[in-house]
Amino acid sequence: MTTATPGTAAELHADMVQKITDSRPGLGERVVHALRAVPRHLFLPGATIDEAYNPYKSVITKTAADGAHLSCASVATLVAGMLDELRVRPGERVFEVGAGTGYNAALLAELTGPDGQVVTVDIDEEITEQASKALVAAGYSDVRVLTRDGALGDEADAPFDKIIVTVGACDIPDTWFTQLVPDGRMVLPLRWRGQTRGVAFVKGDDGVLRSESVFLCGFVPMIGQDVERVAALHTDPLIQIHYDVDQDIDPARLTGIFDTSRTRAWSGATVGPQDPIDGIWLRATANDPAVCRIEASPDAVSTDLCAPFIPNLSPALIAGSSLAYLAKRRLEGPDTVYELGAHGHGPDGRALAERLCGHIQTWSTDRKARPFLTATSLTAQTSIPDRAIVKKDCAITVTY
């Protein structure tokens, strides 16, 4: 444990809050007050003071034997933004999935005040034990910490006015629908088609969750949600695909796909080095059931076996024994400009590459277009909406 004088911690704390407010103009004053009130370093005993108060970096707090990240303290700017989206009021009851270090629960306790209640859960006993100790040490002993599968909710303390999920959720269990009051808000990092988006939902009187905002984020995946699949299409060097259980994708049909000739298609849409392109992926999920994620290792890229736009995180389309993925080529000229396109493999590789270019062109006509999401419990609904992304527990729609 790193020690520092109180003045040092206080100065770094104040600087962190200032940087967060500078980066998020319009951040609610109550969230800012909570950030000022909770000393973050008390929840990160294994980190240096500088690490604890760096607002732009996450701090990994538990790692598996294979190197996978099991728990972390999320980037403080993202924590602040999600709490702002949650819009907690004094006296409310809040359920948090993913106890982590306990820091977020402490912030929630500040927001709910003495008349509210915060319940935080985690499936890992080691994590909940550490979170409990930190909460007590920091003066937030009223927070209830439970060791259990967050998908089970907390019937004993329900209903809740707000639900916040701080692990990557690839499904929305029925308990989260039923234990949230009508007009209650749920903020979570939702995973579908290989990508993650933070979504702020509001529950209607009909039980349907409807989005009020959608934003970029990334979180450690939630344990126990058997909805996503990963398959290696090439092992040396490694190329993998990530897809959902409802998708008609059979990796066995793609055996040897990168031994076939590559076709290329170009969209005419261009970007600079710092221009965001994540909206292509998000928008394509609205109406194309073939969208998934491709991940190419550095060796796969350096040998030009597979060259996605972002090697470990690019959208792809898979249909039958064919595949296409997002790619780029640099255009000649004094400025760094890339044209967006797709590389295709397999008998229908060209058609899929051209289809992906169509998604690029649709995105490019209005790059700031915002999606609208709905989520409906499969337990409650009688019919599945058209073009829904069907999980095990819920159906999601994405529209523009």
C-alpha angles and dihedrals in degrees: 000000000000116000127208137165114271089245092059093050091045092051093048090045092053091046091052092053091048092052091049093051091046091052093045110044110194095029107160116264092230091057090048090051091052091050090052093047100052117069103218096198091067088067094049106055091159095054131078118251089251091054092047092055099039101116095198103054135066120226116223109222103175131026131187123233090260091053096257114145111245101175139002146166103257124233105284094227090056092046089054093047094050092049089050089053090049092059097204116195128202113275096023128133114237130190118201124194111204112037094199111165094340092248095115091048089053090052089049090051089055090051096047093044127203094312095054133075131227122196118185124185137190132174092221114082093201090057095047091048092053092044091051092051092049093048092051092046091051093049100258100114092139091072109104112226118196131187105216145100106293090215087071092063118203112282093178093063099030145149101067130196092209137020123195125184118201098182126071106271119199092182139028111229120220090243090066090054095047098041093052115086120237109276088020121138128237121190118188144148100250121199124206135149091007098303136091131224130178108234130191107206130188119205116232126212086258091060094249119133113226124190124242096178140008122199142168119267143140131215142170106272119259114252120241103024103123097195105103127072132202124196133175114230092180127016107191101064097015123242119170138181127212118204143155129263093244094057123103094235124136110185090197089068089059096058109139092006093143091053088067122086119276123237124197133208127182128208103202089235115122137198138187124233093270100038114117116239100175090104090071091064095042094048093047090058089064094076112000117084091190096070116118139139130273124202121193123189120232090256091053090053097043091052090046091236089129125002113182119179089252106022099216100029118037134127121251137181120224126188122165109311096345136086141185130184138190113272140165141210127201115241122222117258143084094284127067104250128157130200114219121229144129141262116218134197133185133036093307095033094115093049091049091048090052090047090054089049087055089057089049091052093048090052092046093057089067112009093177096053112134124219127229117215133195127190124194129184112245088214091061104035126083098199135029115238119245114272091010122163100231119210125177094266106020145023120229128199126195119197137169 
